[in-house]
Amino acid sequence: METKKTSINGIFEDMLMRATIFENREVLRSTYTPDYLPHRNDQVKGLATILVSALRGETPSNILIYGKTGTGKTAVAKHVGNELVRTSETHDIPCVVVYINCEVVDTQYRLLASIARHFEKDIPMTGWPTDQVYSELKSALDVDKRIAIIILDEVDKLVCKGDDVLYNLTRINSDLKKSKVSLIGITNDLKFTEFLDPRVKSSLGEEEIIFPPYDANQIRDILNQRAQMAFKPQVLEETVIPLCAAYAAQEHGDARRALDLLRVSGEIAERIKSSKVLEAHVKQAQEKIEIDRIVEVVRTLPSQSKLVLLSVVLLGYNGDSNLTTGEAYNIYKQMCRLIGIEILTQRRVTDLISELDMMGILNATVVSKGRYGRTKEISLSVPSESTKRVLFEDYRLKPLEDFKPPNQTKLYA
């Protein structure tokens, strides 16, 4: 029987005709830098106090900015950087601010090439010796007398591959005759400097600025400020912003999470043609964002961690409510043999379970089993269906789709 075909002609026109509840949804994205940052005056002034020396033609100290995700580190650095450039132009003082996200530009070569491109050097993304790229960067910087402020966001991502590039950048001023460079490193890893060469650590962290997490009231202020720009008047139910703030405060004061939650709540309301954003839409948005976050975390796990997680998912399907490390390890070994992957020791698998517990994917509790000793009882902290679906996206795990774990005899390990 032939199904009725629906024409998509004019589908977007129909959608454009619908009234929107948004005035400007872009202000709810983490990439937007507002003119005023609530509850970050101390950090703004602290950073400006250090960078003001650039306006006097002096080289500012290098700075390390610490704080958890969503505490305003990037927004403050960009905000102060923009104001520094604006003031330098007013006073005709040559000053340049370059922003690099080290999660995207994550190798020494790509970082040096990206900075050089800001100074109009045409360097290919691959192919040159790193020394040549570094030399080109120095010559590009030294064309004019100026102060260059280089912001390295998520700087800890560079250190995973060695700190050579940070060593070179912290020493670059000794090779420059006209220009001077100042570095601002931004990280949410408070321990990342422990892995640095002591010389890099002392050079990069000449000054340090700490960003504490926001509390629920502070997040509410941030949301109120953005909501006035983002939404048309009177479209938010009065409980929406307090609820978004409360959810985000549970996530260690993450304002970025709160903004995402408010934006997605609005998008859900708009999709179902609601004229108002309601508390129910926030709850749906929270569930959607949580599933999206889990999906992304699970998708990026190493293969061994995926196999450990899959063993727990499959045992859960098998009806066991309190799984032990021994049971999970038995299934893990069977799956490794089936797809030809190296079998890790039980101690290492227990460590992987602990890591998944820290990520909030599993819940692992140490319990005593009397003469059998101690074990971890494991349960899944995430939706099993969506987790299973994401795990089987991995081509290496695909052959396990039809695998059924046998009934387990309780093993205490």
C-alpha positions as CSV (number, residue, x, y, z in Angstrom):
1,M,0.0,0.0,0.0
2,E,1.5,3.3,-1.0
3,T,1.9,5.9,1.8
4,K,0.8,9.4,1.2
5,K,3.7,11.7,0.2
6,T,3.9,15.0,1.9
7,S,5.4,17.9,0.1
8,I,8.0,19.9,2.0
9,N,7.6,23.0,-0.2
10,G,7.2,26.0,1.9
11,I,7.9,24.1,5.2
12,F,10.3,26.9,6.4
13,E,7.9,29.6,5.4
14,D,5.3,28.1,7.6
15,M,7.7,27.9,10.5
16,L,8.8,31.5,10.0
17,M,5.2,32.7,10.2
18,R,4.9,31.4,13.8
19,A,5.5,33.8,16.6
20,T,8.8,33.4,18.4
21,I,9.2,33.8,22.1
22,F,12.9,34.7,21.7
23,E,14.3,38.2,21.1
24,N,17.9,37.1,20.8
25,R,18.7,33.5,21.8
26,E,22.4,34.0,21.1
27,V,22.8,35.8,24.4
28,L,22.1,32.5,26.2
29,R,25.1,30.8,24.5
30,S,28.5,30.4,26.3
31,T,30.2,32.2,23.4
32,Y,28.4,35.5,24.1
33,T,30.3,38.0,26.1
34,P,28.1,40.5,27.8
35,D,29.1,44.1,28.6
36,Y,28.6,43.5,32.4
37,L,29.4,40.3,34.3
38,P,27.4,40.0,37.5
39,H,29.4,38.8,40.6
40,R,32.8,39.0,38.9
41,N,33.9,42.5,39.7
42,D,36.8,41.4,41.8
43,Q,38.1,39.1,39.1
44,V,37.6,41.7,36.4
45,K,39.5,44.3,38.5
46,G,42.2,41.8,39.4
47,L,42.8,41.0,35.8
48,A,42.7,44.6,34.6
49,T,45.1,45.6,37.3
50,I,47.7,43.2,35.9
51,L,47.0,44.0,32.2
52,V,47.0,47.8,32.6
53,S,50.8,47.8,32.3
54,A,50.4,47.0,28.6
55,L,48.8,50.4,28.2
56,R,52.0,51.9,29.6
57,G,54.1,50.0,27.1
58,E,55.3,47.5,29.7
59,T,54.9,43.7,29.5
60,P,52.2,42.4,31.9
61,S,53.0,39.4,34.1
62,N,51.8,36.0,32.8
63,I,48.6,34.9,34.5
64,L,47.0,31.6,35.4
65,I,43.2,31.7,35.9
66,Y,41.7,28.8,37.8
67,G,38.0,27.8,38.4
68,K,35.5,25.1,37.7
69,T,33.5,24.9,34.4
70,G,30.9,27.7,34.1
71,T,32.4,30.1,36.6
72,G,33.0,32.9,34.1
73,K,36.7,32.5,33.5
74,T,36.6,32.8,29.7
75,A,33.9,35.5,29.7
76,V,36.0,37.7,32.1
77,A,39.2,37.1,30.1
78,K,37.5,38.0,26.8
79,H,35.6,41.0,28.4
80,V,38.8,42.5,29.9
81,G,40.7,41.7,26.7
82,N,38.1,43.5,24.5
83,E,38.3,46.5,26.8
84,L,42.1,46.5,26.8
85,V,42.1,46.6,22.9
86,R,39.4,49.4,22.9
87,T,41.4,51.5,25.3
88,S,44.7,50.9,23.5
89,E,43.1,52.2,20.2
90,T,41.7,55.3,22.0
91,H,45.2,56.1,23.3
92,D,47.0,55.0,20.1
93,I,49.0,52.3,21.9
94,P,49.7,49.1,19.9
95,C,48.2,46.2,21.8
96,V,46.8,42.9,20.5
97,V,44.7,40.2,22.2
98,V,44.7,36.7,20.7
99,Y,42.3,34.1,22.0
100,I,43.0,30.4,21.4
101,N,41.0,27.4,22.7
102,C,43.5,24.6,23.4
103,E,40.9,21.9,23.3
104,V,40.5,22.7,19.5
105,V,44.1,23.7,18.8
106,D,45.7,21.0,20.8
107,T,49.2,20.5,19.5
108,Q,52.4,22.6,19.6
109,Y,52.4,22.9,15.8
110,R,48.8,24.0,15.5
111,L,49.0,26.4,18.4
112,L,52.1,28.2,17.0
113,A,50.5,28.2,13.5
114,S,47.2,29.6,14.8
115,I,48.9,32.4,16.7
116,A,51.1,33.3,13.7
117,R,48.0,33.5,11.5
118,H,46.6,36.2,13.8
119,F,49.7,38.2,12.8
120,E,49.1,37.6,9.1
121,K,51.6,34.8,8.6
122,D,50.3,32.1,6.1
123,I,51.4,28.8,7.7
124,P,49.9,25.5,6.6
125,M,48.2,23.3,9.2
126,T,50.8,20.6,8.7
127,G,54.0,20.0,6.9
128,W,56.6,22.4,8.3
129,P,59.2,21.6,11.0
130,T,58.0,23.0,14.3
131,D,61.2,25.1,14.7
132,Q,60.4,26.8,11.4
133,V,56.8,27.6,12.6
134,Y,58.2,29.0,15.8
135,S,60.7,31.1,13.9
136,E,57.9,32.5,11.6
137,L,55.9,33.3,14.6
138,K,58.7,35.3,16.2
139,S,59.3,37.3,12.9
140,A,55.6,38.0,12.6
141,L,55.4,39.3,16.2
142,D,58.5,41.4,15.8
143,V,57.3,43.4,12.7
144,D,56.1,46.3,14.9
145,K,56.5,47.5,18.5
146,R,53.5,46.1,20.4
147,I,52.3,44.1,23.4
148,A,50.6,40.8,22.5
149,I,48.3,39.2,25.1
150,I,47.8,35.5,24.2
151,I,44.8,33.9,26.0
152,L,45.2,30.1,26.1
153,D,41.8,28.7,27.2
154,E,41.8,25.1,28.6
155,V,45.6,25.3,28.6
156,D,45.8,22.0,30.5
157,K,44.9,20.2,27.3
158,L,48.3,21.2,25.9
159,V,50.2,19.7,28.8
160,C,48.8,16.2,28.0
161,K,51.2,16.2,25.0
162,G,54.1,17.8,26.8
163,D,54.9,21.3,27.9
164,D,57.5,22.2,25.2
165,V,55.2,24.8,23.6
166,L,54.5,26.5,27.0
167,Y,58.3,26.5,27.7
168,N,58.9,28.2,24.3
169,L,56.1,30.7,24.7
170,T,57.2,31.7,28.2
171,R,60.7,32.3,26.9
172,I,59.7,34.0,23.6
173,N,60.4,37.6,24.9
174,S,64.1,36.9,25.1
175,D,64.0,36.4,21.3
176,L,62.0,39.5,20.5
177,K,63.5,42.9,19.9
178,K,60.4,45.1,19.3
179,S,57.3,43.2,20.6
180,K,56.6,41.6,24.0
181,V,54.2,38.7,24.8
182,S,52.1,38.1,27.9
183,L,50.3,34.8,28.4
184,I,47.0,34.2,30.1
185,G,46.3,30.5,30.8
186,I,42.8,29.4,31.7
187,T,42.1,26.0,33.3
188,N,39.5,24.2,35.4
189,D,42.2,21.7,36.5
190,L,43.6,23.0,39.8
191,K,46.3,20.4,39.8
192,F,47.5,20.9,36.2
193,T,50.7,22.8,37.2
194,E,51.9,19.7,39.1
195,F,52.8,18.2,35.7
196,L,54.7,21.2,34.4
197,D,58.4,21.7,34.3
198,P,59.2,23.9,37.3
199,R,60.6,26.7,35.1
200,V,57.4,26.8,33.0
201,K,55.3,26.7,36.2
202,S,57.1,29.7,37.7
203,S,57.0,31.7,34.4
204,L,53.4,30.9,33.5
205,G,52.0,31.4,37.0
206,E,53.6,34.7,37.9
207,E,50.1,35.9,38.9
208,E,47.1,33.7,39.8
209,I,43.4,34.5,39.8
210,I,40.8,32.1,41.3
211,F,37.2,32.0,40.2
212,P,34.9,30.5,42.9
213,P,31.7,28.7,41.9
214,Y,28.5,30.7,41.7
215,D,25.7,30.1,44.3
216,A,22.1,29.7,43.3
217,N,21.3,33.4,44.0
218,Q,24.2,34.6,41.8
219,I,23.2,32.3,39.0
220,R,19.7,33.7,39.3
221,D,21.1,37.2,38.8
222,I,23.0,36.1,35.7
223,L,19.9,34.4,34.2
224,N,17.8,37.5,34.9
225,Q,20.3,39.7,33.1
226,R,20.5,37.4,30.0
227,A,16.7,36.6,30.0
228,Q,15.9,40.3,29.6
229,M,17.9,40.3,26.3
230,A,17.0,36.8,25.2
231,F,13.2,36.6,25.6
232,K,10.3,38.8,24.7
233,P,8.5,40.4,27.7
234,Q,6.3,38.3,30.0
235,V,7.1,34.9,28.4
236,L,8.9,33.3,31.4
237,E,6.8,31.7,34.2
238,E,8.1,33.2,37.4
239,T,9.5,29.8,38.7
240,V,11.5,29.2,35.5
241,I,14.7,31.1,36.4
242,P,14.8,30.0,40.1
243,L,14.5,26.4,38.9
244,C,17.2,26.7,36.3
245,A,19.5,28.3,39.0
246,A,18.7,25.6,41.5
247,Y,19.6,22.8,39.0
248,A,22.9,24.6,38.0
249,A,23.8,25.2,41.6
250,Q,23.7,21.4,42.1
251,E,26.3,21.2,39.3
252,H,29.0,23.1,41.3
253,G,27.7,26.6,40.4
254,D,27.9,26.1,36.6
255,A,26.4,29.3,35.0
256,R,27.0,27.9,31.5
257,R,24.8,24.9,32.4
258,A,22.1,27.3,33.7
259,L,22.2,29.3,30.4
260,D,21.9,26.1,28.3
261,L,19.0,25.0,30.5
262,L,17.2,28.3,30.0
263,R,17.8,28.3,26.3
264,V,16.7,24.7,25.8
265,S,13.6,25.3,27.9
266,G,12.7,28.1,25.6
267,E,13.3,26.0,22.5
268,I,11.1,23.2,23.9
269,A,8.3,25.7,24.6
270,E,8.6,27.2,21.1
271,R,8.6,23.8,19.4
272,I,5.3,22.9,21.0
273,K,3.9,26.4,20.2
274,S,3.6,27.4,23.8
275,S,3.4,31.2,24.3
276,K,5.1,30.9,27.7
277,V,8.2,29.0,29.1
278,L,6.9,26.9,32.0
279,E,8.4,25.0,34.9
280,A,7.5,21.7,33.0
281,H,9.7,22.8,30.1
282,V,12.7,23.3,32.4
283,K,12.3,19.8,33.7
284,Q,12.1,18.4,30.2
285,A,15.2,20.5,29.3
286,Q,17.1,19.2,32.3
287,E,16.4,15.6,31.3
288,K,17.4,16.3,27.7
289,I,20.6,18.0,28.6
290,E,21.5,15.2,31.1
291,I,21.0,12.5,28.4
292,D,23.0,14.6,25.9
293,R,25.8,15.0,28.4
294,I,25.9,11.3,29.2
295,V,25.8,10.3,25.5
296,E,28.7,12.6,24.8
297,V,30.8,11.3,27.8
298,V,30.0,7.6,26.9
299,R,30.8,8.2,23.2
300,T,34.3,9.5,24.1
301,L,35.3,6.8,26.5
302,P,38.3,4.5,25.7
303,S,37.3,1.0,24.4
304,Q,38.2,-0.7,27.6
305,S,36.0,1.6,29.7
306,K,33.2,1.1,27.1
307,L,33.5,-2.7,27.5
308,V,33.4,-2.4,31.3
309,L,30.3,-0.2,31.1
310,L,28.7,-2.6,28.6
311,S,29.2,-5.5,31.0
312,V,27.2,-3.6,33.7
313,V,24.5,-2.6,31.2
314,L,24.1,-6.2,30.0
315,L,24.1,-7.6,33.5
316,G,21.4,-5.1,34.4
317,Y,19.4,-6.4,31.5
318,N,19.9,-9.9,32.9
319,G,17.9,-9.0,35.9
320,D,20.7,-8.6,38.5
321,S,19.9,-5.7,40.8
322,N,23.2,-5.6,42.8
323,L,26.1,-6.4,40.5
324,T,29.6,-7.1,41.8
325,T,33.0,-6.4,40.3
326,G,33.4,-10.2,40.0
327,E,30.3,-10.6,37.9
328,A,31.1,-7.6,35.7
329,Y,34.7,-8.9,35.2
330,N,33.5,-12.3,34.1
331,I,31.3,-10.8,31.4
332,Y,34.0,-8.3,30.5
333,K,36.5,-11.2,29.8
334,Q,34.0,-13.1,27.7
335,M,33.4,-10.0,25.5
336,C,37.1,-9.2,25.2
337,R,37.6,-12.8,23.9
338,L,34.7,-12.5,21.4
339,I,36.1,-9.3,19.8
340,G,39.8,-10.0,20.2
341,I,40.7,-7.2,22.7
342,E,43.3,-7.5,25.4
343,I,41.9,-8.6,28.7
344,L,42.9,-6.3,31.6
345,T,43.5,-7.5,35.1
346,Q,40.6,-7.4,37.6
347,R,42.4,-4.7,39.6
348,R,42.6,-2.5,36.5
349,V,39.0,-3.1,35.7
350,T,38.1,-2.2,39.3
351,D,40.0,1.1,38.7
352,L,38.0,1.7,35.5
353,I,34.8,1.1,37.4
354,S,35.9,3.8,40.0
355,E,36.6,6.2,37.1
356,L,33.1,5.6,35.7
357,D,31.7,6.2,39.2
358,M,33.5,9.5,39.4
359,M,32.0,10.5,36.1
360,G,28.5,9.8,37.4
361,I,27.9,7.0,34.9
362,L,28.1,4.2,37.5
363,N,27.4,4.1,41.2
364,A,30.0,1.8,42.9
365,T,29.7,1.1,46.6
366,V,32.2,-0.9,48.7
367,V,30.4,-3.5,50.8
368,S,31.5,-6.3,53.2
369,K,30.7,-9.9,52.3
370,G,31.9,-11.4,55.6
371,R,34.3,-14.3,54.9
372,Y,34.2,-13.5,51.2
373,G,35.9,-10.2,51.9
374,R,34.9,-6.8,50.4
375,T,33.6,-6.1,47.0
376,K,32.0,-3.2,45.0
377,E,28.3,-3.4,44.3
378,I,27.7,-1.6,41.0
379,S,24.6,0.0,39.6
380,L,24.0,2.1,36.5
381,S,23.4,5.8,37.1
382,V,22.4,6.6,33.6
383,P,19.5,5.5,31.3
384,S,20.3,1.9,30.1
385,E,18.7,2.1,26.7
386,S,20.4,5.3,25.5
387,T,23.7,4.1,27.0
388,K,23.5,0.8,25.2
389,R,22.6,2.5,22.0
390,V,25.7,4.8,22.2
391,L,28.0,1.9,23.1
392,F,27.0,0.0,20.0
393,E,27.8,3.0,17.8
394,D,31.5,2.0,18.3
395,Y,32.3,-0.3,15.5
396,R,34.6,-2.4,17.7
397,L,31.7,-3.2,20.0
398,K,29.2,-3.9,17.2
399,P,29.8,-7.7,17.1
400,L,28.5,-7.8,20.7
401,E,25.0,-6.6,19.9
402,D,23.6,-10.2,20.0
403,F,25.7,-11.2,23.0
404,K,23.6,-12.5,25.9
405,P,25.4,-12.9,29.3
406,P,24.8,-16.3,30.9
407,N,23.2,-16.5,34.3
408,Q,25.9,-15.6,36.9
409,T,26.8,-17.4,40.0
410,K,27.6,-14.7,42.6
411,L,31.3,-14.0,42.8
412,Y,32.7,-11.8,45.5
413,A,35.9,-10.0,44.4
